[in-house]
Amino acid sequence: MTTILIIDDDAELREIVRLKLEVDNYQVLDTESGESGVEIALEHKPDIILMDILMPGISGHEAIESLTKQGYGGMILALTNDKDFAKAKEVGAYDFLAKPLTPFFEKRVASLWAKFNEE
């Protein structure tokens, strides 16, 4: 089973994303901060991380950079807009999901995961 870690300071968004992904048979972990996200990712090694970029404490950019430097090898998708994605890609994000999320964002996650595994 594919495991996804959601890192976002918006509790309502995390819950909506969790419910949609669990229906598609993903195992889902979630947390509200970049700091705890890095810890959880290194401990549980999820296949996919959905990382908000604008969060209190360490930003998503800083968390992505930390994970990359510490050898995280899964797929990181930035939850952001096009403008912020360029920096996220520089520090290790594979791709992004535009916020606000579309009703069918889980299909994009599945498509990107398939592409990531082909590379």
ChimeraX attribute file (.defattr): number of C-alpha atoms within 10 A of each C-alpha:
attribute: neighborCount
match mode: 1-to-1
recipient: residues
	/A:1	7
	/A:2	11
	/A:3	18
	/A:4	25
	/A:5	24
	/A:6	27
	/A:7	30
	/A:8	24
	/A:9	19
	/A:10	13
	/A:11	13
	/A:12	10
	/A:13	13
	/A:14	20
	/A:15	13
	/A:16	10
	/A:17	19
	/A:18	20
	/A:19	12
	/A:20	15
	/A:21	20
	/A:22	13
	/A:23	10
	/A:24	12
	/A:25	11
	/A:26	15
	/A:27	16
	/A:28	19
	/A:29	18
	/A:30	22
	/A:31	18
	/A:32	17
	/A:33	22
	/A:34	27
	/A:35	18
	/A:36	15
	/A:37	24
	/A:38	22
	/A:39	13
	/A:40	17
	/A:41	22
	/A:42	14
	/A:43	9
	/A:44	11
	/A:45	17
	/A:46	22
	/A:47	18
	/A:48	20
	/A:49	25
	/A:50	24
	/A:51	29
	/A:52	25
	/A:53	25
	/A:54	16
	/A:55	17
	/A:56	13
	/A:57	11
	/A:58	14
	/A:59	17
	/A:60	29
	/A:61	25
	/A:62	17
	/A:63	26
	/A:64	27
	/A:65	19
	/A:66	17
	/A:67	21
	/A:68	16
	/A:69	11
	/A:70	11
	/A:71	9
	/A:72	19
	/A:73	13
	/A:74	20
	/A:75	20
	/A:76	26
	/A:77	26
	/A:78	28
	/A:79	26
	/A:80	20
	/A:81	14
	/A:82	14
	/A:83	8
	/A:84	15
	/A:85	22
	/A:86	13
	/A:87	13
	/A:88	27
	/A:89	18
	/A:90	12
	/A:91	19
	/A:92	22
	/A:93	24
	/A:94	17
	/A:95	19
	/A:96	24
	/A:97	21
	/A:98	15
	/A:99	13
	/A:100	11
	/A:101	13
	/A:102	11
	/A:103	9
	/A:104	9
	/A:105	17
	/A:106	17
	/A:107	13
	/A:108	13
	/A:109	19
	/A:110	13
	/A:111	11
	/A:112	17
	/A:113	19
	/A:114	11
	/A:115	10
	/A:116	13
	/A:117	9
	/A:118	7
	/A:119	5
